[in-house]
Amino acid sequence: MTSRLHYSISYLFHASTKLIPGKRQRHLKGQALLVHQGSGLLQLGRHYYPLVAGQGVYLASETLFAWHAFAGARVSTLLLSPRLEQPGDSGRLPASALLPALLDKLAHWQQPRDWQGPYGRLCRAAHDELRELSFTPVDSQPPLLAKVCRDPSGFTLDGAEQDDFRRLFGTDGDSWRLQARLLFALRDLGQGTGLEQLAERYGFAGVPQFEQDCRHWLGSLCHQRGKTG
């Protein structure tokens, strides 16, 4: 991950090989988040919105949110200082040929990150493009994503939806659903729920299976994450 947080515009790129639960917090900077590959869940209040490859959101400064990256997600974030002119409200980014191309170029940048050089010009061009876009509400989603949004850890797919899901989310429905269950289990663990209760609540075949899935998808046990998160 690279950043230039002391500049008015800065850029971050993150590629996750595991499920990476985010931390819900209020951010002082406006942020444009674009998913290049894979998927994850954007948490706003009590609601969790799936984002898949090619989708993005703008989150205005002072927005309380968390981004939970699922295994295989590759994500760009453009951060805007409050002193900059920026969009006034949050929303989904529309289809734009230019902004994803600019962020993709930044994601693969191998040259010096000089603010006065091409890197800085790319960041400023991305900011200029972002200001020209009109956003749609975050809860505006196509049918398949709306189904996932209603129950991220328990949705079901019919035969015709299986291929569409894999194409959009970059994985199969069972793997994605399991990651959502682990994410919610970790959330509930932080509220003092015991491991046996969590395993039963989210349909795991006992605590050993629950812990095995934690190690596979999170790289550590859920209760260890709960202590540090």
Backbone as CSV, one residue per row, in Angstrom:
resi,resn,N_x,N_y,N_z,CA_x,CA_y,CA_z,C_x,C_y,C_z
1,MET,0.845,-1.188,0.000,0.000,0.000,0.000,0.884,1.242,0.000
2,THR,0.559,2.196,-0.849,1.335,3.423,-0.920,0.414,4.610,-0.748
3,SER,0.953,5.711,-0.225,0.118,6.882,-0.007,0.957,8.144,-0.050
4,ARG,0.275,9.273,-0.228,0.872,10.589,-0.104,-0.134,11.434,0.691
5,LEU,-0.280,11.111,1.969,-1.339,11.699,2.764,-1.102,13.184,3.038
6,HIS,0.133,13.686,2.825,0.393,15.093,3.083,0.011,15.964,1.893
7,TYR,-0.390,15.363,0.788,-0.882,16.123,-0.339,-2.395,16.266,-0.240
8,SER,-2.937,17.267,-0.973,-4.379,17.494,-0.926,-5.151,16.357,-1.585
9,ILE,-4.512,15.656,-2.535,-5.095,14.472,-3.164,-4.107,13.332,-2.969
10,SER,-4.571,12.204,-2.499,-3.682,11.062,-2.314,-4.379,9.798,-2.798
11,TYR,-3.571,8.792,-3.038,-4.067,7.562,-3.647,-3.579,6.353,-2.857
12,LEU,-4.478,5.371,-2.677,-4.142,4.106,-2.025,-4.597,2.951,-2.904
13,PHE,-3.818,1.896,-2.908,-4.222,0.660,-3.591,-4.061,-0.494,-2.621
14,HIS,-5.054,-1.389,-2.605,-4.961,-2.545,-1.727,-5.444,-3.793,-2.442
15,ALA,-4.648,-4.852,-2.370,-5.019,-6.167,-2.901,-5.067,-7.134,-1.729
16,SER,-6.195,-7.797,-1.545,-6.373,-8.690,-0.398,-6.424,-10.143,-0.850
17,THR,-5.609,-10.988,-0.213,-5.655,-12.422,-0.482,-6.565,-13.139,0.507
18,LYS,-6.888,-12.473,1.606,-7.786,-13.011,2.627,-8.979,-12.079,2.805
19,LEU,-9.943,-12.510,3.589,-11.028,-11.635,4.023,-10.438,-10.609,4.992
20,ILE,-10.614,-9.329,4.705,-10.064,-8.259,5.534,-11.219,-7.419,6.092
21,PRO,-11.656,-7.703,7.323,-12.713,-6.884,7.925,-12.217,-5.458,8.143
22,GLY,-13.038,-4.493,7.805,-12.681,-3.096,8.017,-13.134,-2.617,9.388
23,LYS,-12.701,-1.427,9.727,-13.084,-0.808,10.993,-13.988,0.376,10.702
24,ARG,-15.169,0.365,11.298,-16.115,1.456,11.047,-15.628,2.714,11.756
25,GLN,-15.429,3.774,10.983,-14.974,5.023,11.561,-15.391,6.185,10.671
26,ARG,-15.340,7.370,11.257,-15.703,8.578,10.518,-14.430,9.167,9.907
27,HIS,-14.445,9.330,8.598,-13.256,9.781,7.891,-13.358,11.276,7.588
28,LEU,-12.268,11.994,7.812,-12.254,13.437,7.598,-12.158,13.785,6.120
29,LYS,-11.614,12.871,5.312,-11.427,13.145,3.892,-12.531,12.503,3.063
30,GLY,-12.907,13.167,1.983,-13.773,12.525,1.007,-13.006,11.404,0.323
31,GLN,-13.710,10.309,0.012,-13.029,9.156,-0.572,-13.830,8.600,-1.742
32,ALA,-13.133,8.359,-2.832,-13.714,7.621,-3.953,-13.105,6.232,-3.944
33,LEU,-13.933,5.218,-3.863,-13.483,3.831,-3.781,-13.953,3.093,-5.024
34,LEU,-13.022,2.444,-5.719,-13.350,1.708,-6.940,-12.796,0.293,-6.855
35,VAL,-13.646,-0.703,-7.119,-13.236,-2.099,-7.105,-12.778,-2.488,-8.507
36,HIS,-11.517,-2.901,-8.619,-10.985,-3.351,-9.908,-11.255,-4.833,-10.138
37,GLN,-11.221,-5.609,-9.068,-11.356,-7.063,-9.164,-11.913,-7.584,-7.855
38,GLY,-12.684,-8.685,-7.925,-13.246,-9.257,-6.702,-14.413,-8.444,-6.194
39,SER,-14.582,-8.416,-4.874,-15.755,-7.765,-4.298,-15.560,-7.547,-2.801
40,GLY,-16.548,-6.936,-2.197,-16.533,-6.712,-0.760,-17.858,-6.117,-0.325
41,LEU,-17.924,-5.720,0.935,-19.131,-5.128,1.491,-18.813,-3.740,2.038
42,LEU,-19.609,-2.771,1.628,-19.543,-1.428,2.178,-20.572,-1.324,3.296
43,GLN,-20.131,-0.991,4.499,-21.013,-0.876,5.651,-21.329,0.586,5.908
44,LEU,-22.617,0.925,5.827,-23.109,2.268,6.143,-24.242,2.111,7.147
45,GLY,-24.021,2.545,8.377,-25.020,2.329,9.417,-25.229,0.849,9.639
46,ARG,-26.482,0.408,9.636,-26.803,-1.010,9.802,-26.762,-1.773,8.484
47,HIS,-26.555,-1.095,7.406,-26.696,-1.703,6.092,-25.334,-2.083,5.507
48,TYR,-25.333,-3.200,4.748,-24.150,-3.699,4.074,-24.461,-3.792,2.583
49,TYR,-23.690,-3.082,1.772,-23.921,-3.039,0.338,-22.767,-3.727,-0.397
50,PRO,-23.059,-4.743,-1.203,-21.986,-5.378,-1.972,-21.489,-4.456,-3.071
51,LEU,-20.175,-4.457,-3.268,-19.554,-3.776,-4.403,-18.741,-4.808,-5.163
52,VAL,-18.881,-4.823,-6.472,-18.184,-5.805,-7.308,-17.299,-5.078,-8.311
53,ALA,-16.512,-5.843,-9.051,-15.561,-5.268,-10.006,-16.266,-4.314,-10.966
54,GLY,-15.671,-3.142,-11.122,-16.233,-2.123,-11.992,-17.130,-1.140,-11.276
55,GLN,-17.474,-1.417,-10.023,-18.339,-0.530,-9.257,-17.516,0.309,-8.284
56,GLY,-18.052,1.462,-7.944,-17.385,2.324,-6.985,-18.369,3.243,-6.303
57,VAL,-17.902,3.902,-5.261,-18.719,4.862,-4.520,-17.863,6.077,-4.182
58,TYR,-18.535,7.204,-4.006,-17.895,8.353,-3.391,-18.504,8.524,-2.011
59,LEU,-17.651,8.689,-1.008,-18.071,8.849,0.380,-17.596,10.209,0.858
60,ALA,-18.552,11.100,1.097,-18.220,12.474,1.469,-17.490,12.507,2.807
61,SER,-16.736,13.573,3.043,-16.036,13.725,4.313,-17.034,13.674,5.468
62,GLU,-16.595,13.135,6.581,-17.393,12.946,7.799,-18.369,11.772,7.694
63,THR,-18.296,10.994,6.627,-19.145,9.809,6.515,-18.613,8.703,7.424
64,LEU,-19.511,8.081,8.184,-19.159,6.947,9.043,-19.378,5.676,8.237
65,PHE,-18.300,4.944,7.952,-18.429,3.748,7.131,-17.290,2.785,7.410
66,ALA,-17.425,1.569,6.860,-16.346,0.589,6.860,-16.369,-0.132,5.523
67,TRP,-15.192,-0.467,5.024,-15.068,-1.271,3.811,-14.487,-2.620,4.205
68,HIS,-15.217,-3.700,3.896,-14.790,-5.056,4.206,-14.401,-5.734,2.893
69,ALA,-13.113,-5.947,2.694,-12.611,-6.528,1.447,-12.647,-8.047,1.527
70,PHE,-13.277,-8.697,0.563,-13.301,-10.150,0.498,-12.043,-10.641,-0.226
71,ALA,-11.743,-11.911,-0.032,-10.530,-12.490,-0.620,-10.515,-12.265,-2.135
72,GLY,-9.391,-11.754,-2.636,-9.249,-11.510,-4.062,-9.599,-10.106,-4.510
73,ALA,-10.032,-9.246,-3.573,-10.419,-7.884,-3.941,-9.190,-7.027,-4.232
74,ARG,-9.281,-6.248,-5.280,-8.253,-5.263,-5.638,-8.963,-3.925,-5.772
75,VAL,-8.573,-2.964,-4.939,-9.370,-1.753,-4.758,-8.491,-0.508,-4.776
76,SER,-8.963,0.515,-5.477,-8.339,1.836,-5.464,-9.150,2.779,-4.588
77,THR,-8.442,3.656,-3.870,-9.097,4.706,-3.087,-8.410,6.030,-3.370
78,LEU,-9.196,7.011,-3.774,-8.710,8.369,-3.967,-9.220,9.208,-2.802
79,LEU,-8.301,9.829,-2.063,-8.656,10.599,-0.873,-8.497,12.084,-1.154
80,LEU,-9.503,12.871,-0.751,-9.536,14.296,-1.041,-9.541,15.099,0.250
81,SER,-8.610,16.000,0.377,-8.550,16.871,1.542,-9.804,17.732,1.630
82,PRO,-10.308,18.011,2.847,-11.494,18.871,2.989,-11.303,20.269,2.417
83,ARG,-10.057,20.703,2.262,-9.835,22.056,1.722,-10.023,22.114,0.215
84,LEU,-10.180,20.936,-0.422,-10.413,20.896,-1.861,-11.896,21.006,-2.177
85,GLU,-12.201,21.539,-3.361,-13.568,21.462,-3.868,-13.859,20.007,-4.205
86,GLN,-14.972,19.485,-3.726,-15.287,18.079,-3.940,-16.795,17.874,-3.965
87,PRO,-17.236,16.704,-4.421,-18.679,16.440,-4.451,-19.306,16.644,-3.077
88,GLY,-20.558,17.075,-3.073,-21.185,17.439,-1.815,-21.804,16.295,-1.053
89,ASP,-22.073,15.176,-1.697,-22.759,14.089,-1.016,-22.222,12.751,-1.505
90,SER,-22.566,11.700,-0.759,-22.109,10.355,-1.107,-23.009,9.740,-2.168
91,GLY,-22.497,8.715,-2.854,-23.308,7.992,-3.822,-22.463,7.065,-4.660
92,ARG,-23.151,6.267,-5.469,-22.462,5.345,-6.374,-21.910,6.090,-7.571
93,LEU,-20.714,5.693,-7.986,-20.117,6.275,-9.178,-20.820,5.724,-10.418
94,PRO,-21.143,6.574,-11.378,-21.731,6.079,-12.629,-20.667,5.432,-13.495
95,ALA,-21.106,4.753,-14.525,-20.165,4.183,-15.488,-19.406,5.328,-16.144
96,SER,-18.100,5.305,-16.038,-17.271,6.368,-16.600,-16.037,5.739,-17.206
97,ALA,-15.778,6.040,-18.459,-14.610,5.442,-19.121,-13.319,6.023,-18.581
98,LEU,-13.346,7.287,-18.133,-12.111,7.966,-17.778,-11.665,7.685,-16.347
99,LEU,-12.556,7.816,-15.364,-12.119,7.668,-13.971,-11.557,6.278,-13.676
100,PRO,-12.230,5.180,-14.052,-11.616,3.866,-13.806,-10.272,3.710,-14.506
101,ALA,-10.137,4.273,-15.699,-8.865,4.168,-16.421,-7.761,4.911,-15.678
102,LEU,-8.071,6.086,-15.124,-7.088,6.854,-14.374,-6.663,6.111,-13.104
103,LEU,-7.643,5.567,-12.387,-7.325,4.856,-11.151,-6.594,3.545,-11.436
104,ASP,-6.942,2.905,-12.542,-6.223,1.681,-12.912,-4.768,1.990,-13.244
105,LYS,-4.534,3.108,-13.880,-3.158,3.511,-14.202,-2.378,3.790,-12.910
106,LEU,-3.023,4.439,-11.935,-2.381,4.690,-10.648,-2.107,3.379,-9.913
107,ALA,-3.020,2.416,-10.056,-2.842,1.130,-9.379,-1.610,0.390,-9.882
108,HIS,-1.240,0.603,-11.130,-0.104,-0.095,-11.723,1.122,0.812,-11.856
109,TRP,1.115,1.941,-11.148,2.190,2.920,-11.293,3.514,2.364,-10.774
110,GLN,4.554,2.424,-11.585,5.872,1.923,-11.210,6.937,3.026,-11.173
111,GLN,6.597,4.221,-11.605,7.552,5.319,-11.644,7.524,6.093,-10.323
112,PRO,8.438,7.062,-10.137,8.431,7.861,-8.902,7.088,8.559,-8.681
113,ARG,6.641,8.583,-7.434,5.373,9.221,-7.094,5.610,10.689,-6.751
114,ASP,5.940,11.420,-7.787,6.282,12.831,-7.667,5.030,13.667,-7.905
115,TRP,4.646,14.448,-6.902,3.433,15.252,-7.006,3.511,16.249,-8.157
116,GLN,4.715,16.741,-8.460,4.873,17.718,-9.536,5.009,17.068,-10.910
117,GLY,5.098,15.739,-10.943,5.281,15.038,-12.207,4.017,14.355,-12.689
118,PRO,4.150,13.329,-13.546,2.990,12.632,-14.108,2.082,12.024,-13.051
119,TYR,2.658,11.498,-11.962,1.832,10.882,-10.906,0.865,11.906,-10.312
120,GLY,1.383,13.081,-9.978,0.531,14.122,-9.424,-0.517,14.585,-10.414
121,ARG,-0.133,14.670,-11.685,-1.107,15.091,-12.703,-2.225,14.064,-12.830
122,LEU,-1.912,12.784,-12.730,-2.948,11.744,-12.774,-3.917,11.896,-11.603
123,CYS,-3.376,12.139,-10.406,-4.234,12.330,-9.232,-5.159,13.527,-9.426
124,ARG,-4.620,14.621,-9.944,-5.434,15.822,-10.155,-6.471,15.595,-11.249
125,ALA,-6.095,14.835,-12.284,-7.064,14.530,-13.342,-8.206,13.666,-12.807
126,ALA,-7.881,12.701,-11.924,-8.923,11.868,-11.317,-9.859,12.715,-10.466
127,HIS,-9.303,13.671,-9.732,-10.126,14.580,-8.928,-11.034,15.426,-9.821
128,ASP,-10.487,15.944,-10.906,-11.294,16.750,-11.829,-12.432,15.929,-12.420
129,GLU,-12.143,14.700,-12.817,-13.178,13.843,-13.386,-14.252,13.525,-12.357
130,LEU,-13.838,13.250,-11.131,-14.786,12.913,-10.064,-15.780,14.047,-9.833
131,ARG,-15.301,15.280,-9.889,-16.181,16.429,-9.636,-17.238,16.605,-10.721
132,GLU,-16.998,16.037,-11.900,-17.936,16.193,-13.014,-19.023,15.119,-13.021
133,LEU,-18.896,14.101,-12.173,-19.816,12.972,-12.214,-21.066,13.230,-11.368
134,SER,-22.154,12.618,-11.781,-23.400,12.631,-11.008,-23.587,11.258,-10.385
135,PHE,-23.843,11.208,-9.082,-23.924,9.941,-8.369,-25.367,9.468,-8.245
136,THR,-25.524,8.168,-8.070,-26.820,7.568,-7.775,-26.812,7.103,-6.324
137,PRO,-27.984,6.910,-5.710,-28.015,6.467,-4.316,-27.268,5.154,-4.116
138,VAL,-26.635,5.000,-2.963,-25.869,3.794,-2.677,-26.760,2.559,-2.716
139,ASP,-28.023,2.695,-2.330,-28.907,1.531,-2.302,-29.533,1.229,-3.660
140,SER,-29.120,1.944,-4.697,-29.595,1.663,-6.052,-28.720,0.567,-6.655
141,GLN,-29.301,-0.636,-6.844,-28.521,-1.796,-7.265,-29.300,-2.647,-8.258
142,PRO,-28.604,-3.372,-9.126,-29.286,-4.342,-9.992,-29.841,-5.489,-9.159
143,PRO,-30.774,-6.268,-9.710,-31.486,-7.282,-8.924,-30.608,-8.273,-8.181
144,LEU,-29.558,-8.799,-8.808,-28.745,-9.807,-8.146,-28.025,-9.216,-6.935
145,LEU,-27.488,-8.015,-7.063,-26.818,-7.395,-5.926,-27.811,-7.005,-4.846
146,ALA,-29.023,-6.622,-5.251,-30.044,-6.299,-4.262,-30.419,-7.544,-3.448
147,LYS,-30.464,-8.698,-4.091,-30.739,-9.941,-3.372,-29.654,-10.231,-2.349
148,VAL,-28.390,-10.074,-2.733,-27.283,-10.288,-1.810,-27.345,-9.281,-0.667
149,CYS,-27.684,-8.050,-0.983,-27.752,-6.989,0.018,-28.784,-7.302,1.104
150,ARG,-29.892,-7.904,0.720,-30.951,-8.204,1.692,-30.506,-9.225,2.726
151,ASP,-29.635,-10.146,2.354,-29.181,-11.175,3.293,-27.797,-11.670,2.863
152,PRO,-26.734,-10.899,3.151,-25.402,-11.254,2.640,-24.894,-12.615,3.082
153,SER,-25.318,-13.087,4.243,-24.806,-14.360,4.746,-25.760,-15.526,4.512
154,GLY,-26.924,-15.255,3.884,-27.900,-16.334,3.735,-28.668,-16.336,2.432
155,PHE,-28.250,-15.545,1.444,-28.956,-15.498,0.162,-28.839,-16.838,-0.562
156,THR,-29.776,-17.105,-1.424,-29.738,-18.303,-2.262,-29.769,-17.883,-3.730
157,LEU,-29.166,-18.700,-4.568,-29.106,-18.423,-5.998,-29.754,-19.556,-6.777
158,ASP,-30.526,-19.210,-7.796,-31.050,-20.255,-8.662,-30.006,-20.574,-9.735
159,GLY,-30.286,-21.564,-10.545,-29.309,-22.024,-11.514,-28.849,-20.940,-12.466
160,ALA,-29.774,-20.084,-12.900,-29.428,-19.041,-13.859,-28.565,-17.958,-13.232
161,GLU,-28.621,-17.819,-11.905,-27.882,-16.755,-11.232,-26.453,-17.157,-10.851
162,GLN,-26.172,-18.465,-10.845,-24.860,-18.930,-10.397,-23.727,-18.350,-11.259
163,ASP,-23.864,-18.445,-12.569,-22.824,-17.954,-13.462,-22.709,-16.432,-13.383
164,ASP,-23.853,-15.749,-13.293,-23.820,-14.296,-13.182,-23.119,-13.874,-11.905
165,PHE,-23.371,-14.598,-10.829,-22.737,-14.266,-9.553,-21.221,-14.414,-9.662
166,ARG,-20.767,-15.519,-10.195,-19.320,-15.743,-10.309,-18.667,-14.675,-11.193
167,ARG,-19.351,-14.310,-12.255,-18.797,-13.282,-13.148,-18.704,-11.932,-12.446
168,LEU,-19.714,-11.575,-11.683,-19.734,-10.265,-11.029,-18.849,-10.210,-9.787
169,PHE,-18.900,-11.268,-8.963,-18.245,-11.247,-7.656,-16.854,-11.865,-7.667
170,GLY,-16.505,-12.570,-8.736,-15.183,-13.151,-8.831,-14.993,-14.410,-8.014
171,THR,-16.069,-14.999,-7.544,-16.009,-16.242,-6.773,-17.382,-16.886,-6.809
172,ASP,-17.507,-18.097,-6.230,-18.813,-18.762,-6.201,-19.625,-18.281,-5.001
173,GLY,-20.922,-18.510,-5.062,-21.814,-18.036,-4.015,-21.516,-18.622,-2.649
174,ASP,-21.161,-19.909,-2.577,-20.884,-20.541,-1.283,-19.686,-19.899,-0.595
175,SER,-18.607,-19.666,-1.335,-17.415,-19.053,-0.753,-17.696,-17.631,-0.289
176,TRP,-18.456,-16.894,-1.084,-18.759,-15.511,-0.718,-19.651,-15.453,0.518
177,ARG,-20.647,-16.323,0.551,-21.580,-16.364,1.684,-20.848,-16.732,2.974
178,LEU,-19.907,-17.659,2.877,-19.145,-18.069,4.059,-18.310,-16.906,4.595
179,GLN,-17.719,-16.129,3.704,-16.952,-14.975,4.164,-17.856,-13.962,4.865
180,ALA,-19.056,-13.777,4.345,-19.995,-12.863,4.995,-20.374,-13.379,6.381
181,ARG,-20.573,-14.681,6.509,-20.901,-15.251,7.814,-19.767,-15.041,8.808
182,LEU,-18.529,-15.209,8.367,-17.382,-14.973,9.244,-17.270,-13.495,9.618
183,LEU,-17.540,-12.627,8.678,-17.507,-11.195,8.958,-18.522,-10.821,10.030
184,PHE,-19.738,-11.353,9.909,-20.768,-11.033,10.894,-20.493,-11.712,12.236
185,ALA,-19.898,-12.900,12.188,-19.525,-13.577,13.427,-18.484,-12.761,14.183
186,LEU,-17.528,-12.202,13.450,-16.501,-11.367,14.071,-17.128,-10.118,14.689
187,ARG,-18.096,-9.545,14.011,-18.826,-8.397,14.555,-19.522,-8.769,15.860
188,ASP,-20.208,-9.912,15.863,-20.940,-10.335,17.058,-20.004,-10.746,18.182
189,LEU,-18.824,-11.275,17.812,-17.851,-11.650,18.823,-17.393,-10.423,19.602
190,GLY,-17.281,-9.303,18.913,-16.895,-8.066,19.578,-17.947,-7.559,20.543
191,GLN,-19.160,-8.093,20.444,-20.234,-7.712,21.365,-20.380,-8.701,22.507
192,GLY,-19.424,-9.639,22.621,-19.400,-10.550,23.759,-20.083,-11.879,23.541
193,THR,-20.487,-12.203,22.313,-21.123,-13.487,22.045,-20.080,-14.605,22.087
194,GLY,-20.412,-15.740,22.698,-19.485,-16.857,22.813,-19.319,-17.609,21.502
195,LEU,-18.224,-18.386,21.405,-17.925,-19.107,20.170,-18.992,-20.140,19.836
196,GLU,-19.472,-20.862,20.832,-20.503,-21.881,20.563,-21.769,-21.234,20.027
197,GLN,-22.153,-20.106,20.590,-23.335,-19.404,20.114,-23.135,-18.915,18.683
198,LEU,-21.947,-18.389,18.402,-21.673,-17.904,17.050,-21.721,-19.033,16.030
199,ALA,-21.099,-20.153,16.372,-21.088,-21.293,15.456,-22.505,-21.747,15.138
200,GLU,-23.337,-21.792,16.149,-24.731,-22.223,15.949,-25.510,-21.174,15.175
201,ARG,-25.327,-19.922,15.525,-26.087,-18.831,14.901,-25.842,-18.766,13.402
202,TYR,-24.602,-19.000,12.972,-24.261,-18.838,11.565,-24.099,-20.158,10.814
203,GLY,-24.600,-21.237,11.420,-24.717,-22.489,10.695,-23.450,-23.281,10.516
204,PHE,-22.437,-23.066,11.373,-21.221,-23.872,11.302,-21.440,-25.194,12.043
205,ALA,-20.732,-26.229,11.600,-20.882,-27.553,12.223,-20.000,-27.638,13.473
206,GLY,-20.262,-26.754,14.408,-19.525,-26.759,15.671,-18.354,-25.796,15.665
207,VAL,-17.766,-25.587,16.850,-16.653,-24.649,17.013,-15.422,-25.056,16.203
208,PRO,-15.032,-26.353,16.138,-13.855,-26.712,15.340,-13.980,-26.308,13.870
209,GLN,-15.164,-26.510,13.275,-15.363,-26.107,11.884,-15.306,-24.588,11.745
210,PHE,-15.900,-23.913,12.706,-15.885,-22.450,12.723,-14.445,-21.932,12.762
211,GLU,-13.621,-22.496,13.634,-12.233,-22.049,13.761,-11.414,-22.412,12.520
212,GLN,-11.708,-23.558,11.917,-11.004,-23.942,10.685,-11.297,-22.949,9.572
213,ASP,-12.562,-22.544,9.442,-12.914,-21.567,8.411,-12.290,-20.205,8.701
214,CYS,-12.178,-19.852,9.974,-11.501,-18.600,10.335,-10.057,-18.617,9.867
215,ARG,-9.371,-19.718,10.134,-7.966,-19.808,9.730,-7.813,-19.745,8.220
216,HIS,-8.749,-20.393,7.502,-8.645,-20.419,6.041,-8.895,-19.037,5.435
217,TRP,-9.954,-18.371,5.853,-10.360,-17.127,5.209,-9.753,-15.879,5.835
218,LEU,-9.474,-15.942,7.136,-8.951,-14.766,7.827,-7.460,-14.854,8.113
219,GLY,-6.921,-16.068,8.089,-5.520,-16.248,8.417,-5.254,-16.346,9.896
220,SER,-6.296,-16.306,10.725,-6.173,-16.440,12.176,-7.536,-16.812,12.730
221,LEU,-7.579,-17.141,14.007,-8.843,-17.481,14.650,-9.675,-16.230,14.861
222,CYS,-10.996,-16.382,14.773,-11.887,-15.237,14.936,-11.744,-14.621,16.326
223,HIS,-11.576,-15.473,17.360,-11.508,-14.902,18.709,-10.223,-14.125,18.917
224,GLN,-9.138,-14.459,18.171,-7.924,-13.670,18.231,-8.154,-12.310,17.564
225,ARG,-8.877,-12.311,16.479,-9.187,-11.054,15.803,-10.089,-10.199,16.693
226,GLY,-11.023,-10.852,17.376,-11.939,-10.105,18.230,-11.220,-9.365,19.334
227,LYS,-10.138,-9.927,19.847,-9.396,-9.276,20.925,-8.636,-8.047,20.427
228,THR,-8.178,-8.111,19.172,-7.383,-7.014,18.665,-8.214,-5.999,17.910
229,GLY,-9.382,-6.404,17.431,-10.209,-5.490,16.631,-11.092,-4.658,17.476
